[in-house]
Amino acid sequence: MKYINEITQAYPRLLDVVPQLESSVQTLYDAVQRGNKILICGNGGSSADSDHIAGELMKGFLSSRQLTSAQTSDLEMSYPGEGQKIANQLQQGIPAISLTCHNALMTAVINDQDPTVVFAQQVQALGKAGDVLIAISTSGNSKNVLMAVKVARARGLSTIGLTGQSGGQLAELCDICIRVPANRVDRIQEYHLPVYHSLCAQLEHQMFELTPTCGEPLQRETVVAKPKPIPAPPALIVFDFDGVFTDNKVYTAQDGTETVQCDRRDSLGLNMLKTHGLEMFILTQETNPVVSARAKKMGLPVYSGCTSKKEFLETHLATHDIEPSEVIYMGNDLNDLGAMTLVGYSVAPADAHPKIKRIASLVVSECGGNGAVRSLCEIIIEKLEG
């Protein structure tokens, strides 16, 4: 990781915490990609560090983070003639809240409740499953920080501890604990600065320089998880449905009828692929008639109610004498994992489950239901047409 490598060159003693730094970046990245937020807390100098971290995340740190064209368009549509000017002054932000700067709330908690819950109360009110709490304590034993971590864990937040060499109780409580190589408070704090600077810089790099934001116009930039050549032509292309052709949401009417949101660009992309005579179908666990209706509209065969996609594919490929290495599979969630590891080339939308993105041969720039299939179609066509 670019900025973690840079920081260890400047501070060689931080080499021992590189695994924790990398795990922390991945945890933060996955949370933000899911639409979750980051909470930060600490006392004294660590309180200032909490504010500092939130400041680096909420606006551009080492990059300008210009708004996406979709974000700019929203402003232009809302305020014609002024929207572009507003957009030019704004930057994309990573949602982060320092729990140390809400004076009215903090003094009320200290006066009305147990002072040790001053951060925990905020985690209780603001935190939701999938968020991340960064807990800073030079000793690792700050009672109010430990209380916040306990509440965070109970509410389903991931927890990252930042402390000194001994770790204290924080090391036992947190999912990830970064223990810098120092025992004296001032020395610990001196190491904390480059540590969280590297976290903020690396997260920004991955969010805004490596992975385009969902909703951007189609572009040829992609995130390649495993550099391997895409089969051209592929013997078969298999698509999951929910989270690939849709945004993974289901809309239910009062009469119980379910609807989903799809993207017309995907249909156009598939039509272009069909001119090359490629075999394609949808493979899904769902039995909802909306899947069949959409598949019929797109002219794709669909195999529904499949409890084990890997076993189905193994049988299908053997029956039709197709080599797995010549198959492309596009999926987004853990039920696609077996099938994606079976085939030669696997593809994931930008908002796929983190484990899926880690094993995918290619992660496209677009989200499910927002042009992800179209993006893959265009990539394949480019390969076929040279």
Contacts in CASP RR format, 6 or more apart in sequence:
PFRMAT RR
TARGET T0000
AUTHOR 0000-0000-0000
METHOD contacts of the structure
MODEL  1
MKYINEITQAYPRLLDVVPQLESSVQTLYDAVQRGNKILICGNGGSSADS
DHIAGELMKGFLSSRQLTSAQTSDLEMSYPGEGQKIANQLQQGIPAISLT
CHNALMTAVINDQDPTVVFAQQVQALGKAGDVLIAISTSGNSKNVLMAVK
VARARGLSTIGLTGQSGGQLAELCDICIRVPANRVDRIQEYHLPVYHSLC
AQLEHQMFELTPTCGEPLQRETVVAKPKPIPAPPALIVFDFDGVFTDNKV
YTAQDGTETVQCDRRDSLGLNMLKTHGLEMFILTQETNPVVSARAKKMGL
PVYSGCTSKKEFLETHLATHDIEPSEVIYMGNDLNDLGAMTLVGYSVAPA
DAHPKIKRIASLVVSECGGNGAVRSLCEIIIEKLEG
1 21 0 8 1.000
1 22 0 8 1.000
1 25 0 8 1.000
1 202 0 8 1.000
2 202 0 8 1.000
2 205 0 8 1.000
3 197 0 8 1.000
3 198 0 8 1.000
3 201 0 8 1.000
3 202 0 8 1.000
3 205 0 8 1.000
4 18 0 8 1.000
4 21 0 8 1.000
4 22 0 8 1.000
4 25 0 8 1.000
4 198 0 8 1.000
4 202 0 8 1.000
6 198 0 8 1.000
7 14 0 8 1.000
7 194 0 8 1.000
7 195 0 8 1.000
7 197 0 8 1.000
7 198 0 8 1.000
8 14 0 8 1.000
8 15 0 8 1.000
8 18 0 8 1.000
10 194 0 8 1.000
11 191 0 8 1.000
11 194 0 8 1.000
13 181 0 8 1.000
13 191 0 8 1.000
14 21 0 8 1.000
14 180 0 8 1.000
14 181 0 8 1.000
14 191 0 8 1.000
14 194 0 8 1.000
14 195 0 8 1.000
16 181 0 8 1.000
17 178 0 8 1.000
17 179 0 8 1.000
17 180 0 8 1.000
17 181 0 8 1.000
17 195 0 8 1.000
20 176 0 8 1.000
20 177 0 8 1.000
20 178 0 8 1.000
20 179 0 8 1.000
21 178 0 8 1.000
21 195 0 8 1.000
21 198 0 8 1.000
21 199 0 8 1.000
21 202 0 8 1.000
23 176 0 8 1.000
24 160 0 8 1.000
24 176 0 8 1.000
24 178 0 8 1.000
24 199 0 8 1.000
25 199 0 8 1.000
25 202 0 8 1.000
25 203 0 8 1.000
25 206 0 8 1.000
26 354 0 8 1.000
27 132 0 8 1.000
27 158 0 8 1.000
27 160 0 8 1.000
27 175 0 8 1.000
27 176 0 8 1.000
28 38 0 8 1.000
28 132 0 8 1.000
28 160 0 8 1.000
28 199 0 8 1.000
28 203 0 8 1.000
29 203 0 8 1.000
29 206 0 8 1.000
29 207 0 8 1.000
30 354 0 8 1.000
31 37 0 8 1.000
31 38 0 8 1.000
31 130 0 8 1.000
31 131 0 8 1.000
31 132 0 8 1.000
31 158 0 8 1.000
32 38 0 8 1.000
32 94 0 8 1.000
32 95 0 8 1.000
32 203 0 8 1.000
32 207 0 8 1.000
33 211 0 8 1.000
33 350 0 8 1.000
33 351 0 8 1.000
33 354 0 8 1.000
34 130 0 8 1.000
34 351 0 8 1.000
35 95 0 8 1.000
36 95 0 8 1.000
36 128 0 8 1.000
36 130 0 8 1.000
36 131 0 8 1.000
36 132 0 8 1.000
37 95 0 8 1.000
37 96 0 8 1.000
37 97 0 8 1.000
37 126 0 8 1.000
37 127 0 8 1.000
37 131 0 8 1.000
37 132 0 8 1.000
38 54 0 8 1.000
38 57 0 8 1.000
38 94 0 8 1.000
38 95 0 8 1.000
38 96 0 8 1.000
38 97 0 8 1.000
38 131 0 8 1.000
38 132 0 8 1.000
38 133 0 8 1.000
38 134 0 8 1.000
39 96 0 8 1.000
39 97 0 8 1.000
39 99 0 8 1.000
39 122 0 8 1.000
39 123 0 8 1.000
39 126 0 8 1.000
39 127 0 8 1.000
39 131 0 8 1.000
39 132 0 8 1.000
39 133 0 8 1.000
39 134 0 8 1.000
39 152 0 8 1.000
39 157 0 8 1.000
40 50 0 8 1.000
40 53 0 8 1.000
40 54 0 8 1.000
40 96 0 8 1.000
40 97 0 8 1.000
40 98 0 8 1.000
40 99 0 8 1.000
40 100 0 8 1.000
40 133 0 8 1.000
40 134 0 8 1.000
40 136 0 8 1.000
41 47 0 8 1.000
41 50 0 8 1.000
41 98 0 8 1.000
41 99 0 8 1.000
41 100 0 8 1.000
41 119 0 8 1.000
41 122 0 8 1.000
41 133 0 8 1.000
41 134 0 8 1.000
41 135 0 8 1.000
41 136 0 8 1.000
41 144 0 8 1.000
41 145 0 8 1.000
41 148 0 8 1.000
42 49 0 8 1.000
42 50 0 8 1.000
42 99 0 8 1.000
42 100 0 8 1.000
42 119 0 8 1.000
42 135 0 8 1.000
42 136 0 8 1.000
42 137 0 8 1.000
42 142 0 8 1.000
42 144 0 8 1.000
42 145 0 8 1.000
43 137 0 8 1.000
43 142 0 8 1.000
43 144 0 8 1.000
43 145 0 8 1.000
45 189 0 8 1.000
46 136 0 8 1.000
46 137 0 8 1.000
46 138 0 8 1.000
46 142 0 8 1.000
46 162 0 8 1.000
46 189 0 8 1.000
46 192 0 8 1.000
47 100 0 8 1.000
49 136 0 8 1.000
49 189 0 8 1.000
49 192 0 8 1.000
49 193 0 8 1.000
49 196 0 8 1.000
50 98 0 8 1.000
50 99 0 8 1.000
50 100 0 8 1.000
50 134 0 8 1.000
50 136 0 8 1.000
51 98 0 8 1.000
51 100 0 8 1.000
51 101 0 8 1.000
52 196 0 8 1.000
53 96 0 8 1.000
53 98 0 8 1.000
53 134 0 8 1.000
53 196 0 8 1.000
53 199 0 8 1.000
53 200 0 8 1.000
54 96 0 8 1.000
54 97 0 8 1.000
54 98 0 8 1.000
55 96 0 8 1.000
55 98 0 8 1.000
56 196 0 8 1.000
56 197 0 8 1.000
56 200 0 8 1.000
56 204 0 8 1.000
57 93 0 8 1.000
57 94 0 8 1.000
57 95 0 8 1.000
57 96 0 8 1.000
57 200 0 8 1.000
57 203 0 8 1.000
57 204 0 8 1.000
58 93 0 8 1.000
58 94 0 8 1.000
58 95 0 8 1.000
58 96 0 8 1.000
59 65 0 8 1.000
59 91 0 8 1.000
59 93 0 8 1.000
60 91 0 8 1.000
60 92 0 8 1.000
60 93 0 8 1.000
60 204 0 8 1.000
61 200 0 8 1.000
61 201 0 8 1.000
61 204 0 8 1.000
62 201 0 8 1.000
62 204 0 8 1.000
62 205 0 8 1.000
63 204 0 8 1.000
63 205 0 8 1.000
63 208 0 8 1.000
63 209 0 8 1.000
64 91 0 8 1.000
65 91 0 8 1.000
65 92 0 8 1.000
65 93 0 8 1.000
65 204 0 8 1.000
65 208 0 8 1.000
66 91 0 8 1.000
66 92 0 8 1.000
67 75 0 8 1.000
67 87 0 8 1.000
67 90 0 8 1.000
67 91 0 8 1.000
67 92 0 8 1.000
68 92 0 8 1.000
68 212 0 8 1.000
68 213 0 8 1.000
68 215 0 8 1.000
68 216 0 8 1.000
69 216 0 8 1.000
69 217 0 8 1.000
70 213 0 8 1.000
70 215 0 8 1.000
70 216 0 8 1.000
70 217 0 8 1.000
71 87 0 8 1.000
71 92 0 8 1.000
72 83 0 8 1.000
72 84 0 8 1.000
72 87 0 8 1.000
75 83 0 8 1.000
75 84 0 8 1.000
75 86 0 8 1.000
75 87 0 8 1.000
76 83 0 8 1.000
76 84 0 8 1.000
76 87 0 8 1.000
79 86 0 8 1.000
92 207 0 8 1.000
92 208 0 8 1.000
92 213 0 8 1.000
94 203 0 8 1.000
94 204 0 8 1.000
94 207 0 8 1.000
97 126 0 8 1.000
99 119 0 8 1.000
99 122 0 8 1.000
99 123 0 8 1.000
99 126 0 8 1.000
99 148 0 8 1.000
100 106 0 8 1.000
100 119 0 8 1.000
102 122 0 8 1.000
105 121 0 8 1.000
105 122 0 8 1.000
106 118 0 8 1.000
109 115 0 8 1.000
109 117 0 8 1.000
109 118 0 8 1.000
109 121 0 8 1.000
110 118 0 8 1.000
113 121 0 8 1.000
115 144 0 8 1.000
116 143 0 8 1.000
116 144 0 8 1.000
116 147 0 8 1.000
117 144 0 8 1.000
117 147 0 8 1.000
118 144 0 8 1.000
119 144 0 8 1.000
119 145 0 8 1.000
119 147 0 8 1.000
119 148 0 8 1.000
120 144 0 8 1.000
120 147 0 8 1.000
120 148 0 8 1.000
120 150 0 8 1.000
120 151 0 8 1.000
122 148 0 8 1.000
123 133 0 8 1.000
123 148 0 8 1.000
123 151 0 8 1.000
123 152 0 8 1.000
123 155 0 8 1.000
123 157 0 8 1.000
124 151 0 8 1.000
124 155 0 8 1.000
127 152 0 8 1.000
127 155 0 8 1.000
127 157 0 8 1.000
128 155 0 8 1.000
128 157 0 8 1.000
129 155 0 8 1.000
129 156 0 8 1.000
129 157 0 8 1.000
130 156 0 8 1.000
130 157 0 8 1.000
130 158 0 8 1.000
131 152 0 8 1.000
131 156 0 8 1.000
131 157 0 8 1.000
131 158 0 8 1.000
132 157 0 8 1.000
132 158 0 8 1.000
132 159 0 8 1.000
132 160 0 8 1.000
133 148 0 8 1.000
133 149 0 8 1.000
133 152 0 8 1.000
133 157 0 8 1.000
133 158 0 8 1.000
133 159 0 8 1.000
133 160 0 8 1.000
134 160 0 8 1.000
134 161 0 8 1.000
134 162 0 8 1.000
134 196 0 8 1.000
135 145 0 8 1.000
135 146 0 8 1.000
135 148 0 8 1.000
135 149 0 8 1.000
135 152 0 8 1.000
135 159 0 8 1.000
135 160 0 8 1.000
135 161 0 8 1.000
135 162 0 8 1.000
135 170 0 8 1.000
135 174 0 8 1.000
136 145 0 8 1.000
136 161 0 8 1.000
136 162 0 8 1.000
136 163 0 8 1.000
136 192 0 8 1.000
137 145 0 8 1.000
137 146 0 8 1.000
137 161 0 8 1.000
137 162 0 8 1.000
137 163 0 8 1.000
137 170 0 8 1.000
138 163 0 8 1.000
138 164 0 8 1.000
138 185 0 8 1.000
138 188 0 8 1.000
138 189 0 8 1.000
138 192 0 8 1.000
139 163 0 8 1.000
139 164 0 8 1.000
139 166 0 8 1.000
139 168 0 8 1.000
139 185 0 8 1.000
140 146 0 8 1.000
140 163 0 8 1.000
140 164 0 8 1.000
140 166 0 8 1.000
140 167 0 8 1.000
140 168 0 8 1.000
140 169 0 8 1.000
140 170 0 8 1.000
140 171 0 8 1.000
141 168 0 8 1.000
141 169 0 8 1.000
141 170 0 8 1.000
142 170 0 8 1.000
145 170 0 8 1.000
146 169 0 8 1.000
146 170 0 8 1.000
146 173 0 8 1.000
149 159 0 8 1.000
149 161 0 8 1.000
149 170 0 8 1.000
149 173 0 8 1.000
149 174 0 8 1.000
150 173 0 8 1.000
152 159 0 8 1.000
153 159 0 8 1.000
153 173 0 8 1.000
158 175 0 8 1.000
158 176 0 8 1.000
159 173 0 8 1.000
159 174 0 8 1.000
159 175 0 8 1.000
159 176 0 8 1.000
160 174 0 8 1.000
160 175 0 8 1.000
160 176 0 8 1.000
160 177 0 8 1.000
160 178 0 8 1.000
161 170 0 8 1.000
161 171 0 8 1.000
161 174 0 8 1.000
161 176 0 8 1.000
161 177 0 8 1.000
161 178 0 8 1.000
162 177 0 8 1.000
162 178 0 8 1.000
162 180 0 8 1.000
162 192 0 8 1.000
162 195 0 8 1.000
162 196 0 8 1.000
163 170 0 8 1.000
163 171 0 8 1.000
163 177 0 8 1.000
163 178 0 8 1.000
163 179 0 8 1.000
163 180 0 8 1.000
163 188 0 8 1.000
164 179 0 8 1.000
164 180 0 8 1.000
164 182 0 8 1.000
164 183 0 8 1.000
164 188 0 8 1.000
164 191 0 8 1.000
165 179 0 8 1.000
165 180 0 8 1.000
165 181 0 8 1.000
165 182 0 8 1.000
165 183 0 8 1.000
165 188 0 8 1.000
166 179 0 8 1.000
166 183 0 8 1.000
167 177 0 8 1.000
167 179 0 8 1.000
170 177 0 8 1.000
171 177 0 8 1.000
171 179 0 8 1.000
178 195 0 8 1.000
180 188 0 8 1.000
180 191 0 8 1.000
180 192 0 8 1.000
180 195 0 8 1.000
181 191 0 8 1.000
182 188 0 8 1.000
182 190 0 8 1.000
182 191 0 8 1.000
210 223 0 8 1.000
211 223 0 8 1.000
211 350 0 8 1.000
211 363 0 8 1.000
211 365 0 8 1.000
212 219 0 8 1.000
212 221 0 8 1.000
212 350 0 8 1.000
212 365 0 8 1.000
214 350 0 8 1.000
214 351 0 8 1.000
214 366 0 8 1.000
214 367 0 8 1.000
214 368 0 8 1.000
214 370 0 8 1.000
215 366 0 8 1.000
215 367 0 8 1.000
215 370 0 8 1.000
216 365 0 8 1.000
216 366 0 8 1.000
218 265 0 8 1.000
218 365 0 8 1.000
218 366 0 8 1.000
218 371 0 8 1.000
218 374 0 8 1.000
218 375 0 8 1.000
218 378 0 8 1.000
219 365 0 8 1.000
220 378 0 8 1.000
220 379 0 8 1.000
220 382 0 8 1.000
221 365 0 8 1.000
222 362 0 8 1.000
222 363 0 8 1.000
222 364 0 8 1.000
222 365 0 8 1.000
222 375 0 8 1.000
222 379 0 8 1.000
223 350 0 8 1.000
223 357 0 8 1.000
223 362 0 8 1.000
223 363 0 8 1.000
223 364 0 8 1.000
223 365 0 8 1.000
224 361 0 8 1.000
224 362 0 8 1.000
224 363 0 8 1.000
225 348 0 8 1.000
225 357 0 8 1.000
225 358 0 8 1.000
225 359 0 8 1.000
225 360 0 8 1.000
225 361 0 8 1.000
225 362 0 8 1.000
225 363 0 8 1.000
226 359 0 8 1.000
226 360 0 8 1.000
226 361 0 8 1.000
226 362 0 8 1.000
228 344 0 8 1.000
228 345 0 8 1.000
228 361 0 8 1.000
230 328 0 8 1.000
230 345 0 8 1.000
230 361 0 8 1.000
230 362 0 8 1.000
230 379 0 8 1.000
230 380 0 8 1.000
230 383 0 8 1.000
231 325 0 8 1.000
231 326 0 8 1.000
231 327 0 8 1.000
231 328 0 8 1.000
231 344 0 8 1.000
231 345 0 8 1.000
232 380 0 8 1.000
232 383 0 8 1.000
232 384 0 8 1.000
233 276 0 8 1.000
233 278 0 8 1.000
233 380 0 8 1.000
233 384 0 8 1.000
234 278 0 8 1.000
234 326 0 8 1.000
234 327 0 8 1.000
234 328 0 8 1.000
234 345 0 8 1.000
234 380 0 8 1.000
235 279 0 8 1.000
235 322 0 8 1.000
235 323 0 8 1.000
235 326 0 8 1.000
235 327 0 8 1.000
236 278 0 8 1.000
236 279 0 8 1.000
236 280 0 8 1.000
236 281 0 8 1.000
236 317 0 8 1.000
236 320 0 8 1.000
236 322 0 8 1.000
236 326 0 8 1.000
236 327 0 8 1.000
236 328 0 8 1.000
237 273 0 8 1.000
237 278 0 8 1.000
237 279 0 8 1.000
237 280 0 8 1.000
237 327 0 8 1.000
237 328 0 8 1.000
237 329 0 8 1.000
237 330 0 8 1.000
237 380 0 8 1.000
238 280 0 8 1.000
238 281 0 8 1.000
238 282 0 8 1.000
238 283 0 8 1.000
238 313 0 8 1.000
238 327 0 8 1.000
238 328 0 8 1.000
238 329 0 8 1.000
238 330 0 8 1.000
238 339 0 8 1.000
238 343 0 8 1.000
239 245 0 8 1.000
239 280 0 8 1.000
239 281 0 8 1.000
239 282 0 8 1.000
239 283 0 8 1.000
239 300 0 8 1.000
239 329 0 8 1.000
239 330 0 8 1.000
239 331 0 8 1.000
239 373 0 8 1.000
240 282 0 8 1.000
240 283 0 8 1.000
240 284 0 8 1.000
240 309 0 8 1.000
240 330 0 8 1.000
240 331 0 8 1.000
240 332 0 8 1.000
240 333 0 8 1.000
240 335 0 8 1.000
240 336 0 8 1.000
241 282 0 8 1.000
241 284 0 8 1.000
241 286 0 8 1.000
241 291 0 8 1.000
241 294 0 8 1.000
241 295 0 8 1.000
241 302 0 8 1.000
242 248 0 8 1.000
242 260 0 8 1.000
242 284 0 8 1.000
242 286 0 8 1.000
242 332 0 8 1.000
242 333 0 8 1.000
243 331 0 8 1.000
243 332 0 8 1.000
243 333 0 8 1.000
243 349 0 8 1.000
243 351 0 8 1.000
243 352 0 8 1.000
243 368 0 8 1.000
243 369 0 8 1.000
244 330 0 8 1.000
244 331 0 8 1.000
244 332 0 8 1.000
244 349 0 8 1.000
244 368 0 8 1.000
244 369 0 8 1.000
244 372 0 8 1.000
244 373 0 8 1.000
245 262 0 8 1.000
245 263 0 8 1.000
245 266 0 8 1.000
245 282 0 8 1.000
245 294 0 8 1.000
245 368 0 8 1.000
245 369 0 8 1.000
245 373 0 8 1.000
246 260 0 8 1.000
246 261 0 8 1.000
246 262 0 8 1.000
246 368 0 8 1.000
246 369 0 8 1.000
247 260 0 8 1.000
247 261 0 8 1.000
247 367 0 8 1.000
247 368 0 8 1.000
247 369 0 8 1.000
247 370 0 8 1.000
248 332 0 8 1.000
248 333 0 8 1.000
248 351 0 8 1.000
248 368 0 8 1.000
249 260 0 8 1.000
249 261 0 8 1.000
250 258 0 8 1.000
250 259 0 8 1.000
250 260 0 8 1.000
251 258 0 8 1.000
251 259 0 8 1.000
251 260 0 8 1.000
251 261 0 8 1.000
252 258 0 8 1.000
252 259 0 8 1.000
253 259 0 8 1.000
258 288 0 8 1.000
258 290 0 8 1.000
259 290 0 8 1.000
260 290 0 8 1.000
260 294 0 8 1.000
261 369 0 8 1.000
262 294 0 8 1.000
262 369 0 8 1.000
263 368 0 8 1.000
263 369 0 8 1.000
263 370 0 8 1.000
263 371 0 8 1.000
263 373 0 8 1.000
263 374 0 8 1.000
265 371 0 8 1.000
265 373 0 8 1.000
265 374 0 8 1.000
266 298 0 8 1.000
266 369 0 8 1.000
266 371 0 8 1.000
266 372 0 8 1.000
266 373 0 8 1.000
266 374 0 8 1.000
266 377 0 8 1.000
267 297 0 8 1.000
267 298 0 8 1.000
268 374 0 8 1.000
269 373 0 8 1.000
269 374 0 8 1.000
269 377 0 8 1.000
269 378 0 8 1.000
270 280 0 8 1.000
270 298 0 8 1.000
270 299 0 8 1.000
270 300 0 8 1.000
270 373 0 8 1.000
270 377 0 8 1.000
272 377 0 8 1.000
272 378 0 8 1.000
272 381 0 8 1.000
273 280 0 8 1.000
273 377 0 8 1.000
273 380 0 8 1.000
273 381 0 8 1.000
274 280 0 8 1.000
276 381 0 8 1.000
276 384 0 8 1.000
278 380 0 8 1.000
280 300 0 8 1.000
280 301 0 8 1.000
281 300 0 8 1.000
281 301 0 8 1.000
281 302 0 8 1.000
281 303 0 8 1.000
282 291 0 8 1.000
282 295 0 8 1.000
282 300 0 8 1.000
282 301 0 8 1.000
282 302 0 8 1.000
282 303 0 8 1.000
283 302 0 8 1.000
283 303 0 8 1.000
283 306 0 8 1.000
283 309 0 8 1.000
283 312 0 8 1.000
283 313 0 8 1.000
283 339 0 8 1.000
284 291 0 8 1.000
284 302 0 8 1.000
284 303 0 8 1.000
284 304 0 8 1.000
284 305 0 8 1.000
284 306 0 8 1.000
285 304 0 8 1.000
285 305 0 8 1.000
285 306 0 8 1.000
285 307 0 8 1.000
285 309 0 8 1.000
285 335 0 8 1.000
286 304 0 8 1.000
286 305 0 8 1.000
287 304 0 8 1.000
287 305 0 8 1.000
291 302 0 8 1.000
291 304 0 8 1.000
292 302 0 8 1.000
292 304 0 8 1.000
295 301 0 8 1.000
295 302 0 8 1.000
303 312 0 8 1.000
306 312 0 8 1.000
309 335 0 8 1.000
309 336 0 8 1.000
309 338 0 8 1.000
309 339 0 8 1.000
310 338 0 8 1.000
310 339 0 8 1.000
310 341 0 8 1.000
310 342 0 8 1.000
313 324 0 8 1.000
313 327 0 8 1.000
313 329 0 8 1.000
313 339 0 8 1.000
313 342 0 8 1.000
313 343 0 8 1.000
314 342 0 8 1.000
316 322 0 8 1.000
317 323 0 8 1.000
317 324 0 8 1.000
317 327 0 8 1.000
324 342 0 8 1.000
324 343 0 8 1.000
324 344 0 8 1.000
325 343 0 8 1.000
325 344 0 8 1.000
326 344 0 8 1.000
327 343 0 8 1.000
327 344 0 8 1.000
327 345 0 8 1.000
328 343 0 8 1.000
328 344 0 8 1.000
328 345 0 8 1.000
328 346 0 8 1.000
328 347 0 8 1.000
328 376 0 8 1.000
328 380 0 8 1.000
329 336 0 8 1.000
329 339 0 8 1.000
329 340 0 8 1.000
329 342 0 8 1.000
329 343 0 8 1.000
329 345 0 8 1.000
329 346 0 8 1.000
329 347 0 8 1.000
330 346 0 8 1.000
330 347 0 8 1.000
330 348 0 8 1.000
330 349 0 8 1.000
330 372 0 8 1.000
330 373 0 8 1.000
330 376 0 8 1.000
331 339 0 8 1.000
331 340 0 8 1.000
331 346 0 8 1.000
331 347 0 8 1.000
331 348 0 8 1.000
331 349 0 8 1.000
331 352 0 8 1.000
331 356 0 8 1.000
332 348 0 8 1.000
332 349 0 8 1.000
332 351 0 8 1.000
332 352 0 8 1.000
332 353 0 8 1.000
332 356 0 8 1.000
332 368 0 8 1.000
333 352 0 8 1.000
333 353 0 8 1.000
333 356 0 8 1.000
334 353 0 8 1.000
334 355 0 8 1.000
334 356 0 8 1.000
336 356 0 8 1.000
337 355 0 8 1.000
337 356 0 8 1.000
337 359 0 8 1.000
340 346 0 8 1.000
340 348 0 8 1.000
340 356 0 8 1.000
340 359 0 8 1.000
340 360 0 8 1.000
341 359 0 8 1.000
344 361 0 8 1.000
345 361 0 8 1.000
345 362 0 8 1.000
346 359 0 8 1.000
346 360 0 8 1.000
346 361 0 8 1.000
346 362 0 8 1.000
347 360 0 8 1.000
347 361 0 8 1.000
347 362 0 8 1.000
347 363 0 8 1.000
347 364 0 8 1.000
347 376 0 8 1.000
348 356 0 8 1.000
348 357 0 8 1.000
348 360 0 8 1.000
348 362 0 8 1.000
348 363 0 8 1.000
348 364 0 8 1.000
349 363 0 8 1.000
349 364 0 8 1.000
349 366 0 8 1.000
349 367 0 8 1.000
349 368 0 8 1.000
349 369 0 8 1.000
349 372 0 8 1.000
350 363 0 8 1.000
350 364 0 8 1.000
350 365 0 8 1.000
350 366 0 8 1.000
350 367 0 8 1.000
350 368 0 8 1.000
350 372 0 8 1.000
351 367 0 8 1.000
351 368 0 8 1.000
352 360 0 8 1.000
352 363 0 8 1.000
357 363 0 8 1.000
362 376 0 8 1.000
362 379 0 8 1.000
364 372 0 8 1.000
364 375 0 8 1.000
364 376 0 8 1.000
364 379 0 8 1.000
365 375 0 8 1.000
366 372 0 8 1.000
366 374 0 8 1.000
366 375 0 8 1.000
END
